[in-house]
Amino acid sequence: MILSVLVLISTYPILILSNSVVQDIYWRDYVPGTIPYDAFLVEKNRYVGQALHQGNNPGTLYPSTNVIAIDWNGRVCYRENIKILCTGDVSRLYWESVDFTKSHTTQMKNAVRGGWQPGLELFIGYALESGETKVGKVVSMDVASTLGLYIWDANGKPKKI
């Protein structure tokens, strides 16, 4: 229930963090129509997914349509080769606002890695955009020219927050 409150009041991108240095997370193959018992729920009908596209990219998994949407210069959807984020202890994960204008040292301390692209580590974040919670990739704050949360707008166009 706390997650939906964060979504409603958030004006910043939200980053998923672990309260432990050893992160108890793993990716399971997504089987259409089946949500694993240990899947990490973002909000009703929204999960953190991962799609293979020039690396492993985190995005929004919509189980009602068996689709994952990722940002790749705009919204791109996949129905195959999807992973779903799972955890052995959901209480070890939490969402926190991130301000990309501030020092990243403490903000990224226990950020949950969501995948990679050539030359980049990707982390998991979300934001409320056009009335919808969208999970996207957070580019490492060490890469100043590209740092930010990447999602898409209501028309599917790329949006960096």
OpenMM code with the backbone's topology and positions (N, CA, C; nanometers):
from openmm import Vec3, app, unit

residues = "MET ILE LEU SER VAL LEU VAL LEU ILE SER THR TYR PRO ILE LEU ILE LEU SER ASN SER VAL VAL GLN ASP ILE TYR TRP ARG ASP TYR VAL PRO GLY THR ILE PRO TYR ASP ALA PHE LEU VAL GLU LYS ASN ARG TYR VAL GLY GLN ALA LEU HIS GLN GLY ASN ASN PRO GLY THR LEU TYR PRO SER THR ASN VAL ILE ALA ILE ASP TRP ASN GLY ARG VAL CYS TYR ARG GLU ASN ILE LYS ILE LEU CYS THR GLY ASP VAL SER ARG LEU TYR TRP GLU SER VAL ASP PHE THR LYS SER HIS THR THR GLN MET LYS ASN ALA VAL ARG GLY GLY TRP GLN PRO GLY LEU GLU LEU PHE ILE GLY TYR ALA LEU GLU SER GLY GLU THR LYS VAL GLY LYS VAL VAL SER MET ASP VAL ALA SER THR LEU GLY LEU TYR ILE TRP ASP ALA ASN GLY LYS PRO LYS LYS ILE".split()
positions = [
    Vec3(0.0806, -0.1186, 0.0000),
    Vec3(0.0000, 0.0000, 0.0000),
    Vec3(0.0856, 0.1260, 0.0000),
    Vec3(0.1997, 0.1237, 0.0643),
    Vec3(0.2891, 0.2388, 0.0675),
    Vec3(0.3330, 0.2767, -0.0729),
    Vec3(0.3548, 0.1777, -0.1589),
    Vec3(0.4021, 0.2060, -0.2941),
    Vec3(0.3049, 0.2944, -0.3700),
    Vec3(0.1744, 0.2677, -0.3592),
    Vec3(0.0791, 0.3503, -0.4322),
    Vec3(0.0769, 0.4929, -0.3774),
    Vec3(0.0992, 0.5112, -0.2497),
    Vec3(0.1070, 0.6456, -0.1931),
    Vec3(0.2276, 0.7195, -0.2498),
    Vec3(0.3413, 0.6510, -0.2587),
    Vec3(0.4597, 0.7130, -0.3170),
    Vec3(0.4335, 0.7570, -0.4599),
    Vec3(0.3634, 0.6760, -0.5354),
    Vec3(0.3341, 0.7091, -0.6746),
    Vec3(0.2513, 0.8363, -0.6821),
    Vec3(0.1534, 0.8484, -0.5987),
    Vec3(0.0624, 0.9618, -0.6065),
    Vec3(0.1266, 1.0940, -0.5667),
    Vec3(0.2213, 1.0923, -0.4741),
    Vec3(0.2779, 1.2185, -0.4274),
    Vec3(0.4154, 1.2481, -0.4860),
    Vec3(0.4695, 1.1577, -0.5638),
    Vec3(0.6059, 1.1739, -0.6132),
    Vec3(0.6159, 1.2763, -0.7252),
    Vec3(0.7125, 1.3670, -0.7125),
    Vec3(0.7441, 1.4580, -0.8222),
    Vec3(0.8808, 1.4255, -0.8794),
    Vec3(0.9522, 1.3354, -0.8154),
    Vec3(1.0834, 1.2919, -0.8608),
    Vec3(1.0732, 1.1495, -0.9130),
    Vec3(1.1704, 1.1080, -0.9922),
    Vec3(1.1778, 0.9658, -1.0256),
    Vec3(1.2018, 0.8866, -0.8976),
    Vec3(1.1562, 0.7644, -0.8955),
    Vec3(1.1701, 0.6775, -0.7798),
    Vec3(1.2646, 0.5636, -0.8174),
    Vec3(1.3578, 0.5334, -0.7299),
    Vec3(1.4586, 0.4306, -0.7527),
    Vec3(1.4346, 0.3164, -0.6558),
    Vec3(1.4482, 0.1926, -0.7015),
    Vec3(1.4333, 0.0791, -0.6112),
    Vec3(1.5683, 0.0505, -0.5457),
    Vec3(1.5655, 0.0381, -0.4134),
    Vec3(1.6863, 0.0147, -0.3348),
    Vec3(1.6686, -0.1086, -0.2481),
    Vec3(1.7794, -0.1596, -0.2001),
    Vec3(1.7780, -0.2711, -0.1068),
    Vec3(1.8339, -0.2211, 0.0253),
    Vec3(1.7755, -0.2657, 0.1370),
    Vec3(1.8287, -0.2227, 0.2665),
    Vec3(1.9426, -0.3125, 0.3119),
    Vec3(1.9961, -0.3895, 0.2198),
    Vec3(2.1062, -0.4795, 0.2503),
    Vec3(2.2080, -0.4754, 0.1371),
    Vec3(2.3342, -0.4865, 0.1716),
    Vec3(2.4385, -0.4909, 0.0693),
    Vec3(2.4218, -0.6163, -0.0163),
    Vec3(2.3835, -0.7273, 0.0467),
    Vec3(2.3556, -0.8507, -0.0266),
    Vec3(2.2087, -0.8458, -0.0678),
    Vec3(2.1858, -0.8296, -0.1963),
    Vec3(2.0495, -0.8132, -0.2457),
    Vec3(1.9884, -0.9487, -0.2783),
    Vec3(1.8769, -0.9775, -0.2153),
    Vec3(1.8073, -1.1043, -0.2358),
    Vec3(1.7074, -1.0886, -0.3501),
    Vec3(1.7602, -1.0672, -0.4703),
    Vec3(1.6741, -1.0538, -0.5877),
    Vec3(1.7231, -1.1484, -0.6963),
    Vec3(1.6324, -1.1827, -0.7844),
    Vec3(1.6658, -1.2694, -0.8970),
    Vec3(1.5591, -1.2510, -1.0037),
    Vec3(1.5940, -1.2910, -1.1238),
    Vec3(1.5037, -1.2793, -1.2383),
    Vec3(1.4546, -1.4184, -1.2763),
    Vec3(1.3234, -1.4332, -1.2880),
    Vec3(1.2644, -1.5592, -1.3345),
    Vec3(1.2108, -1.5380, -1.4760),
    Vec3(1.2076, -1.6461, -1.5534),
    Vec3(1.1416, -1.6381, -1.6832),
    Vec3(0.9944, -1.6092, -1.6591),
    Vec3(0.9391, -1.5173, -1.7360),
    Vec3(0.7965, -1.4869, -1.7247),
    Vec3(0.7196, -1.5827, -1.8148),
    Vec3(0.6278, -1.6560, -1.7552),
    Vec3(0.5395, -1.7458, -1.8289),
    Vec3(0.4056, -1.6744, -1.8412),
    Vec3(0.3620, -1.6432, -1.9643),
    Vec3(0.2367, -1.5691, -1.9819),
    Vec3(0.1217, -1.6289, -1.9013),
    Vec3(0.0518, -1.5409, -1.8313),
    Vec3(-0.0623, -1.5811, -1.7509),
    Vec3(-0.0275, -1.6298, -1.6115),
    Vec3(0.1009, -1.6319, -1.5773),
    Vec3(0.1442, -1.6821, -1.4469),
    Vec3(0.2378, -1.5821, -1.3799),
    Vec3(0.2032, -1.5424, -1.2594),
    Vec3(0.2901, -1.4541, -1.1811),
    Vec3(0.3515, -1.5377, -1.0691),
    Vec3(0.4842, -1.5444, -1.0616),
    Vec3(0.5470, -1.6210, -0.9533),
    Vec3(0.5066, -1.5663, -0.8158),
    Vec3(0.4990, -1.6539, -0.7187),
    Vec3(0.4593, -1.6143, -0.5834),
    Vec3(0.5539, -1.5111, -0.5228),
    Vec3(0.6792, -1.5087, -0.5689),
    Vec3(0.7786, -1.4188, -0.5118),
    Vec3(0.8094, -1.2981, -0.6011),
    Vec3(0.7213, -1.2714, -0.6972),
    Vec3(0.7407, -1.1564, -0.7864),
    Vec3(0.7247, -1.0262, -0.7084),
    Vec3(0.8050, -0.9270, -0.7443),
    Vec3(0.8000, -0.7966, -0.6778),
    Vec3(0.6941, -0.7101, -0.7458),
    Vec3(0.5893, -0.6776, -0.6722),
    Vec3(0.4766, -0.5992, -0.7230),
    Vec3(0.5062, -0.4505, -0.7113),
    Vec3(0.4888, -0.3775, -0.8210),
    Vec3(0.5047, -0.2319, -0.8188),
    Vec3(0.3743, -0.1699, -0.7708),
    Vec3(0.2665, -0.2075, -0.8345),
    Vec3(0.1307, -0.1716, -0.7954),
    Vec3(0.0386, -0.2681, -0.8674),
    Vec3(-0.0900, -0.2584, -0.8442),
    Vec3(-0.1841, -0.3514, -0.9055),
    Vec3(-0.1594, -0.3611, -1.0564),
    Vec3(-0.1406, -0.4830, -1.1039),
    Vec3(-0.1194, -0.5124, -1.2468),
    Vec3(0.0072, -0.4515, -1.3058),
    Vec3(0.1073, -0.4226, -1.2230),
    Vec3(0.2357, -0.3703, -1.2709),
    Vec3(0.3488, -0.4409, -1.1961),
    Vec3(0.4408, -0.4943, -1.2729),
    Vec3(0.5575, -0.5603, -1.2166),
    Vec3(0.6823, -0.5067, -1.2847),
    Vec3(0.7966, -0.5302, -1.2219),
    Vec3(0.9240, -0.4966, -1.2839),
    Vec3(0.9610, -0.6137, -1.3737),
    Vec3(0.9794, -0.5832, -1.4999),
    Vec3(1.0186, -0.6853, -1.5957),
    Vec3(1.1523, -0.6507, -1.6575),
    Vec3(1.2012, -0.7414, -1.7388),
    Vec3(1.3279, -0.7211, -1.8083),
    Vec3(1.3145, -0.7842, -1.9469),
    Vec3(1.3553, -0.7090, -2.0487),
    Vec3(1.3488, -0.7573, -2.1861),
    Vec3(1.4875, -0.7553, -2.2481),
    Vec3(1.5111, -0.8507, -2.3347),
    Vec3(1.6374, -0.8594, -2.4062),
    Vec3(1.6293, -0.7727, -2.5315),
    Vec3(1.7076, -0.6642, -2.5312),
    Vec3(1.7156, -0.5743, -2.6463),
    Vec3(1.8481, -0.5000, -2.6358),
    Vec3(1.9463, -0.5431, -2.7099),
    Vec3(2.0810, -0.4860, -2.7028),
    Vec3(2.1269, -0.4747, -2.5572),
    Vec3(2.1075, -0.5816, -2.4847),
    Vec3(2.1349, -0.5883, -2.3422),
    Vec3(2.0077, -0.6326, -2.2719),
    Vec3(2.0068, -0.6253, -2.1411),
    Vec3(1.8869, -0.6548, -2.0622),
    Vec3(1.8331, -0.5238, -2.0084),
    Vec3(1.7111, -0.4896, -2.0466),
    Vec3(1.6532, -0.3599, -2.0129),
    Vec3(1.5329, -0.3745, -1.9211),
    Vec3(1.5319, -0.3047, -1.8067),
    Vec3(1.4154, -0.3092, -1.7190),
    Vec3(1.3005, -0.2279, -1.7773),
    Vec3(1.1801, -0.2705, -1.7444),
    Vec3(1.0622, -0.1997, -1.7927),
    Vec3(0.9385, -0.2417, -1.7163),
    Vec3(0.8239, -0.1998, -1.7665),
    Vec3(0.6956, -0.2270, -1.7035),
    Vec3(0.6369, -0.3548, -1.7616),
    Vec3(0.6103, -0.4521, -1.6751),
    Vec3(0.5462, -0.5759, -1.7173),
    Vec3(0.3974, -0.5653, -1.6882),
    Vec3(0.3170, -0.5845, -1.7928),
    Vec3(0.1711, -0.5809, -1.7832),
    Vec3(0.1193, -0.7243, -1.7968),
    Vec3(0.0949, -0.7937, -1.6861),
    Vec3(0.0534, -0.9336, -1.6962),
    Vec3(-0.0833, -0.9533, -1.7617),
    Vec3(-0.1688, -0.8532, -1.7581),
    Vec3(-0.3014, -0.8679, -1.8197),
    Vec3(-0.2925, -0.8836, -1.9712),
    Vec3(-0.1847, -0.8324, -2.0310),
    Vec3(-0.1659, -0.8439, -2.1761),
    Vec3(-0.0404, -0.9236, -2.2116),
    Vec3(0.0322, -0.9696, -2.1097),
    Vec3(0.1561, -1.0465, -2.1305),
    Vec3(0.2586, -0.9695, -2.2127),
    Vec3(0.2676, -0.8399, -2.1857),
    Vec3(0.3580, -0.7509, -2.2589),
    Vec3(0.4488, -0.6793, -2.1606),
    Vec3(0.5734, -0.6583, -2.2025),
    Vec3(0.6626, -0.5690, -2.1302),
    Vec3(0.6898, -0.4498, -2.2201),
    Vec3(0.6869, -0.3311, -2.1603),
    Vec3(0.7222, -0.2084, -2.2322),
    Vec3(0.8526, -0.1564, -2.1737),
    Vec3(0.9475, -0.1274, -2.2624),
    Vec3(1.0748, -0.0685, -2.2213),
    Vec3(1.0944, 0.0602, -2.2999),
    Vec3(1.1877, 0.1415, -2.2547),
    Vec3(1.2244, 0.2591, -2.3330),
    Vec3(1.3461, 0.2248, -2.4177),
    Vec3(1.3314, 0.2414, -2.5469),
    Vec3(1.4441, 0.2341, -2.6399),
    Vec3(1.4166, 0.3402, -2.7448),
    Vec3(1.4513, 0.4639, -2.7082),
    Vec3(1.4169, 0.5807, -2.7897),
    Vec3(1.2657, 0.5882, -2.8089),
    Vec3(1.1937, 0.5591, -2.7010),
    Vec3(1.0479, 0.5559, -2.7013),
    Vec3(1.0008, 0.4196, -2.6542),
    Vec3(0.8692, 0.4051, -2.6460),
    Vec3(0.8118, 0.2797, -2.5964),
    Vec3(0.8289, 0.1681, -2.6995),
    Vec3(0.8850, 0.0560, -2.6528),
    Vec3(0.8996, -0.0642, -2.7346),
    Vec3(0.8418, -0.1794, -2.6525),
    Vec3(0.7559, -0.2611, -2.7146),
    Vec3(0.6900, -0.3703, -2.6432),
    Vec3(0.7378, -0.5066, -2.6926),
    Vec3(0.7427, -0.6002, -2.5986),
    Vec3(0.7829, -0.7377, -2.6287),
    Vec3(0.6861, -0.8350, -2.5639),
    Vec3(0.6692, -0.9499, -2.6289),
    Vec3(0.5864, -1.0583, -2.5760),
    Vec3(0.6684, -1.1849, -2.5502),
    Vec3(0.7961, -1.1826, -2.5861),
    Vec3(0.8812, -1.2999, -2.5704),
    Vec3(1.0102, -1.2623, -2.4984),
    Vec3(1.0760, -1.3646, -2.4434),
    Vec3(1.2036, -1.3455, -2.3737),
    Vec3(1.1933, -1.2408, -2.2633),
    Vec3(1.0923, -1.2552, -2.1802),
    Vec3(1.0662, -1.1619, -2.0703),
    Vec3(1.1060, -1.2274, -1.9385),
    Vec3(1.1659, -1.1478, -1.8521),
    Vec3(1.1976, -1.1900, -1.7153),
    Vec3(1.1140, -1.1046, -1.6202),
    Vec3(1.0919, -1.1565, -1.4996),
    Vec3(1.0184, -1.0835, -1.3965),
    Vec3(1.1037, -1.0809, -1.2696),
    Vec3(1.1107, -0.9635, -1.2057),
    Vec3(1.1910, -0.9470, -1.0850),
    Vec3(1.1234, -1.0166, -0.9674),
    Vec3(1.2014, -1.0971, -0.8969),
    Vec3(1.1512, -1.1697, -0.7806),
    Vec3(1.2464, -1.1488, -0.6633),
    Vec3(1.1948, -1.1724, -0.5438),
    Vec3(1.2755, -1.1568, -0.4235),
    Vec3(1.2295, -1.2557, -0.3172),
    Vec3(1.3245, -1.3020, -0.2393),
    Vec3(1.2924, -1.3924, -0.1299),
    Vec3(1.2342, -1.3203, -0.0099),
    Vec3(1.2530, -1.1888, -0.0031),
    Vec3(1.2044, -1.1108, 0.1107),
    Vec3(1.1700, -0.9697, 0.0641),
    Vec3(1.0438, -0.9470, 0.0360),
    Vec3(0.9994, -0.8179, -0.0174),
    Vec3(1.0274, -0.7023, 0.0784),
    Vec3(1.0389, -0.7312, 0.2067),
    Vec3(1.0638, -0.6243, 0.3040),
    Vec3(1.2041, -0.5655, 0.2902),
    Vec3(1.2923, -0.6317, 0.2159),
    Vec3(1.4283, -0.5807, 0.1978),
    Vec3(1.4378, -0.4801, 0.0830),
    Vec3(1.3316, -0.4654, 0.0053),
    Vec3(1.3318, -0.3712, -0.1065),
    Vec3(1.2381, -0.2555, -0.0768),
    Vec3(1.2762, -0.1375, -0.1210),
    Vec3(1.1905, -0.0210, -0.1018),
    Vec3(1.2177, 0.0800, -0.2126),
    Vec3(1.1232, 0.1685, -0.2317),
    Vec3(1.1350, 0.2743, -0.3321),
    Vec3(1.1737, 0.4041, -0.2634),
    Vec3(1.2564, 0.4829, -0.3297),
    Vec3(1.2980, 0.6112, -0.2735),
    Vec3(1.3128, 0.7134, -0.3853),
    Vec3(1.2699, 0.8365, -0.3572),
    Vec3(1.2869, 0.9442, -0.4549),
    Vec3(1.4343, 0.9695, -0.4790),
    Vec3(1.4674, 1.0053, -0.6015),
    Vec3(1.6055, 1.0362, -0.6359),
    Vec3(1.6076, 1.1727, -0.7043),
    Vec3(1.7076, 1.2508, -0.6729),
    Vec3(1.7243, 1.3833, -0.7322),
    Vec3(1.8556, 1.3820, -0.8086),
    Vec3(1.8478, 1.3808, -0.9403),
    Vec3(1.9674, 1.3671, -1.0228),
    Vec3(2.0581, 1.4891, -1.0195),
    Vec3(2.0144, 1.5978, -0.9555),
    Vec3(2.1010, 1.7154, -0.9439),
    Vec3(2.1903, 1.7070, -0.8202),
    Vec3(2.1642, 1.6101, -0.7336),
    Vec3(2.2422, 1.5956, -0.6104),
    Vec3(2.3442, 1.4828, -0.6233),
    Vec3(2.4347, 1.4772, -0.5274),
    Vec3(2.5389, 1.3744, -0.5254),
    Vec3(2.4776, 1.2351, -0.5317),
    Vec3(2.5370, 1.1513, -0.6129),
    Vec3(2.4832, 1.0167, -0.6288),
    Vec3(2.5418, 0.9155, -0.5312),
    Vec3(2.6427, 0.9532, -0.4563),
    Vec3(2.7122, 0.8587, -0.3693),
    Vec3(2.6168, 0.7867, -0.2751),
    Vec3(2.5338, 0.8593, -0.2044),
    Vec3(2.4420, 0.7945, -0.1113),
    Vec3(2.3154, 0.7463, -0.1804),
    Vec3(2.2714, 0.8158, -0.2844),
    Vec3(2.1473, 0.7775, -0.3519),
    Vec3(2.1575, 0.6420, -0.4215),
    Vec3(2.2751, 0.6085, -0.4721),
    Vec3(2.2907, 0.4850, -0.5485),
    Vec3(2.3552, 0.3726, -0.4672),
    Vec3(2.3736, 0.3952, -0.3378),
    Vec3(2.4475, 0.3002, -0.2544),
    Vec3(2.3969, 0.1567, -0.2693),
    Vec3(2.2693, 0.1351, -0.2552),
    Vec3(2.2127, 0.0006, -0.2649),
    Vec3(2.1097, -0.0103, -0.3764),
    Vec3(2.1301, 0.0658, -0.4831),
    Vec3(2.0374, 0.0606, -0.5960),
    Vec3(2.0342, -0.0802, -0.6549),
    Vec3(1.9157, -0.1235, -0.6926),
    Vec3(1.8993, -0.2566, -0.7494),
    Vec3(1.9294, -0.2513, -0.8990),
    Vec3(2.0230, -0.3340, -0.9382),
    Vec3(2.0622, -0.3383, -1.0789),
    Vec3(1.9521, -0.4065, -1.1592),
    Vec3(1.9160, -0.3426, -1.2702),
    Vec3(1.8064, -0.3954, -1.3511),
    Vec3(1.8488, -0.4504, -1.4842),
    Vec3(1.9758, -0.4347, -1.5188),
    Vec3(2.0213, -0.4865, -1.6470),
    Vec3(2.1433, -0.4125, -1.6964),
    Vec3(2.1620, -0.4156, -1.8274),
    Vec3(2.2789, -0.3513, -1.8871),
    Vec3(2.2511, -0.3222, -2.0341),
    Vec3(2.3260, -0.2283, -2.0840),
    Vec3(2.3390, -0.2010, -2.2262),
    Vec3(2.4887, -0.1902, -2.2490),
    Vec3(2.5357, -0.2049, -2.3709),
    Vec3(2.6798, -0.1956, -2.3931),
    Vec3(2.7390, -0.0698, -2.3289),
    Vec3(2.8306, -0.0895, -2.2342),
    Vec3(2.8983, 0.0202, -2.1670),
    Vec3(2.8217, 0.0846, -2.0529),
    Vec3(2.7020, 0.0353, -2.0213),
    Vec3(2.6205, 0.0972, -1.9162),
    Vec3(2.5614, -0.0067, -1.8215),
    Vec3(2.5611, 0.0265, -1.6924),
    Vec3(2.4835, -0.0488, -1.5947),
    Vec3(2.3491, 0.0209, -1.5847),
    Vec3(2.2429, -0.0568, -1.5799),
    Vec3(2.1088, -0.0002, -1.5674),
    Vec3(2.0491, -0.0399, -1.4332),
    Vec3(1.9793, 0.0546, -1.3721),
    Vec3(1.9114, 0.0312, -1.2462),
    Vec3(1.7618, 0.0474, -1.2694),
    Vec3(1.6812, 0.0191, -1.1680),
    Vec3(1.5359, 0.0180, -1.1830),
    Vec3(1.4751, 0.1407, -1.1177),
    Vec3(1.3895, 0.2099, -1.1909),
    Vec3(1.3183, 0.3245, -1.1371),
    Vec3(1.1782, 0.3309, -1.1934),
    Vec3(1.0975, 0.4202, -1.1389),
    Vec3(0.9658, 0.4436, -1.1971),
    Vec3(0.9237, 0.5868, -1.1730),
    Vec3(0.8254, 0.6281, -1.2493),
    Vec3(0.7665, 0.7610, -1.2329),
    Vec3(0.6216, 0.7545, -1.2781),
    Vec3(0.5436, 0.8470, -1.2286),
    Vec3(0.4055, 0.8620, -1.2719),
    Vec3(0.4065, 0.9546, -1.3920),
    Vec3(0.3615, 0.9047, -1.5068),
    Vec3(0.3612, 0.9814, -1.6307),
    Vec3(0.2251, 0.9633, -1.6975),
    Vec3(0.1580, 1.0735, -1.7240),
    Vec3(0.0272, 1.0699, -1.7901),
    Vec3(-0.0705, 0.9788, -1.7155),
    Vec3(-0.0653, 0.9826, -1.5821),
    Vec3(-0.1571, 0.9042, -1.5007),
    Vec3(-0.1232, 0.7567, -1.4901),
    Vec3(-0.0075, 0.7168, -1.5404),
    Vec3(0.0318, 0.5759, -1.5375),
    Vec3(0.1687, 0.5598, -1.4722),
    Vec3(0.1817, 0.4577, -1.3889),
    Vec3(0.3111, 0.4246, -1.3313),
    Vec3(0.3923, 0.3507, -1.4360),
    Vec3(0.5098, 0.4040, -1.4687),
    Vec3(0.5945, 0.3435, -1.5714),
    Vec3(0.7301, 0.3095, -1.5117),
    Vec3(0.7655, 0.1818, -1.5191),
    Vec3(0.8963, 0.1349, -1.4742),
    Vec3(0.9924, 0.1518, -1.5904),
    Vec3(1.1099, 0.2052, -1.5601),
    Vec3(1.2079, 0.2256, -1.6657),
    Vec3(1.3486, 0.2046, -1.6157),
    Vec3(1.4411, 0.2377, -1.7020),
    Vec3(1.5827, 0.2204, -1.6693),
    Vec3(1.6391, 0.3493, -1.6123),
    Vec3(1.7219, 0.3352, -1.5116),
    Vec3(1.7969, 0.4470, -1.4567),
    Vec3(1.9411, 0.4245, -1.4983),
    Vec3(1.9939, 0.5192, -1.5741),
    Vec3(2.1329, 0.5092, -1.6170),
    Vec3(2.2203, 0.5535, -1.5014),
    Vec3(2.3272, 0.4793, -1.4795),
    Vec3(2.4188, 0.5057, -1.3697),
    Vec3(2.4509, 0.6536, -1.3592),
    Vec3(2.4496, 0.7025, -1.2386),
    Vec3(2.4767, 0.8437, -1.2168),
    Vec3(2.6223, 0.8792, -1.2421),
    Vec3(2.7055, 0.7807, -1.2682),
    Vec3(2.8455, 0.8076, -1.3012),
    Vec3(2.8608, 0.8581, -1.4446),
    Vec3(2.7590, 0.8409, -1.5247),
    Vec3(2.7634, 0.8809, -1.6653),
    Vec3(2.6805, 1.0088, -1.6790),
    Vec3(2.7431, 1.1222, -1.6546),
    Vec3(2.6720, 1.2496, -1.6420),
    Vec3(2.5896, 1.2872, -1.7647),
    Vec3(2.6383, 1.2598, -1.8841),
    Vec3(2.5659, 1.3043, -2.0034),
    Vec3(2.4379, 1.2255, -2.0280),
    Vec3(2.4259, 1.1084, -1.9686),
    Vec3(2.3072, 1.0270, -1.9922),
    Vec3(2.2304, 0.9926, -1.8654),
    Vec3(2.2727, 1.0451, -1.7503),
    Vec3(2.2077, 1.0051, -1.6265),
    Vec3(2.0615, 1.0468, -1.6249),
    Vec3(1.9792, 0.9610, -1.5652),
    Vec3(1.8374, 0.9901, -1.5537),
    Vec3(1.7540, 0.8639, -1.5619),
    Vec3(1.6235, 0.8835, -1.5460),
    Vec3(1.5259, 0.7761, -1.5609),
    Vec3(1.4662, 0.7882, -1.6997),
    Vec3(1.4663, 0.6792, -1.7727),
    Vec3(1.4148, 0.6772, -1.9090),
    Vec3(1.2835, 0.6001, -1.9135),
    Vec3(1.1771, 0.6709, -1.9545),
    Vec3(1.0457, 0.6102, -1.9739),
    Vec3(0.9913, 0.6642, -2.1062),
    Vec3(0.8606, 0.6664, -2.1229),
    Vec3(0.7976, 0.7157, -2.2448),
    Vec3(0.6741, 0.7962, -2.2059),
    Vec3(0.6336, 0.8866, -2.2950),
    Vec3(0.5157, 0.9681, -2.2666),
    Vec3(0.3896, 0.8972, -2.3169),
    Vec3(0.2754, 0.9656, -2.3096),
    Vec3(0.1474, 0.9069, -2.3489),
    Vec3(0.1432, 0.8672, -2.4960),
    Vec3(0.2257, 0.9302, -2.5779),
    Vec3(0.2302, 0.8986, -2.7210),
    Vec3(0.3400, 0.7986, -2.7555),
    Vec3(0.4082, 0.7459, -2.6545),
    Vec3(0.5136, 0.6483, -2.6785),
    Vec3(0.6483, 0.7095, -2.7110),
    Vec3(0.6574, 0.8408, -2.7039),
    Vec3(0.7836, 0.9103, -2.7323),
    Vec3(0.8745, 0.9027, -2.6101),
    Vec3(1.0071, 0.9055, -2.6314),
    Vec3(1.0993, 0.8949, -2.5178),
    Vec3(1.0890, 1.0137, -2.4231),
    Vec3(1.1063, 0.9846, -2.2959),
    Vec3(1.1048, 1.0901, -2.1945),
    Vec3(1.2117, 1.0581, -2.0912),
    Vec3(1.3012, 1.1532, -2.0687),
    Vec3(1.4061, 1.1386, -1.9668),
    Vec3(1.3720, 1.2309, -1.8514),
    Vec3(1.3729, 1.1738, -1.7316),
    Vec3(1.3402, 1.2524, -1.6127),
    Vec3(1.4648, 1.2656, -1.5279),
] * unit.nanometer
topology = app.Topology()
chain = topology.addChain("A")
for resn in residues:
    res = topology.addResidue(resn, chain)
    for name in ("N", "CA", "C"):
        topology.addAtom(name, app.Element.getBySymbol(name[0]), res)
